[in-house]
Amino acid sequence: MGTLKFKTTIKCMGCVSKATPFLNEVAGSENWKVDVNNPDKVLEVATDGNTSVSDVVKAVQEAGFKAEPIH
């Protein structure tokens, strides 16, 4: 099990609420979190290998935000 990290435009808990259904669908409700206190608004997604970077980026975009992988 690994962790994918993304810099996002999810700025507040209201934004997190808006993105929640999209991220839950792609990653599962217990498998992701956004650090809104971090200047880069880092999204961390725990993955079992079935969730790809592109799946997460697409889900965030569908919620109306941007995400780019952090390497």
C-alpha positions as CSV (number, residue, x, y, z in Angstrom):
1,M,0.0,0.0,0.0
2,G,1.4,3.4,-1.0
3,T,0.6,7.0,-0.7
4,L,0.0,9.4,-3.5
5,K,0.5,13.1,-2.8
6,F,-0.9,16.1,-4.7
7,K,-0.7,19.8,-4.6
8,T,-4.3,21.1,-4.8
9,T,-6.5,24.2,-5.0
10,I,-8.7,22.8,-2.2
11,K,-8.4,25.7,0.2
12,C,-10.9,25.2,3.1
13,M,-13.1,22.7,4.8
14,G,-16.0,23.8,2.5
15,C,-13.9,22.9,-0.5
16,V,-13.1,19.5,1.1
17,S,-16.8,18.9,1.6
18,K,-17.4,19.7,-2.1
19,A,-14.6,17.3,-3.2
20,T,-15.6,14.5,-0.7
21,P,-18.1,12.6,-2.9
22,F,-15.6,12.6,-5.9
23,L,-12.6,11.4,-3.8
24,N,-14.7,8.9,-1.9
25,E,-15.7,7.3,-5.2
26,V,-12.2,7.0,-6.4
27,A,-10.2,6.3,-3.2
28,G,-12.7,5.3,-0.5
29,S,-13.8,7.5,2.4
30,E,-11.1,6.4,4.8
31,N,-8.2,6.6,2.3
32,W,-7.6,10.3,1.7
33,K,-7.1,13.6,3.5
34,V,-6.3,17.2,2.6
35,D,-4.0,19.3,4.7
36,V,-5.6,22.7,4.3
37,N,-3.1,24.2,6.7
38,N,-0.2,23.4,4.4
39,P,0.5,26.2,1.9
40,D,0.3,23.6,-1.0
41,K,-3.0,22.2,0.3
42,V,-1.6,18.7,0.1
43,L,-4.0,15.9,-0.7
44,E,-2.7,12.4,0.4
45,V,-4.4,9.3,-0.9
46,A,-3.6,5.9,0.5
47,T,-3.7,3.4,-2.4
48,D,-3.7,-0.4,-2.7
49,G,-2.5,0.0,-6.3
50,N,-5.9,0.2,-7.8
51,T,-6.1,4.0,-7.7
52,S,-3.9,5.8,-10.2
53,V,-2.6,9.4,-10.3
54,S,-4.9,10.2,-13.2
55,D,-7.9,8.8,-11.4
56,V,-7.3,11.2,-8.5
57,V,-6.5,14.2,-10.7
58,K,-9.8,13.5,-12.7
59,A,-11.9,13.2,-9.5
60,V,-10.5,16.5,-8.1
61,Q,-11.1,18.2,-11.5
62,E,-14.7,16.9,-11.5
63,A,-15.2,18.5,-8.1
64,G,-14.0,21.9,-9.6
65,F,-10.4,22.0,-8.3
66,K,-6.9,21.3,-9.6
67,A,-4.4,18.7,-8.4
68,E,-0.9,18.0,-9.5
69,P,1.2,15.1,-8.3
70,I,4.1,15.8,-5.9
71,H,7.1,13.5,-6.6
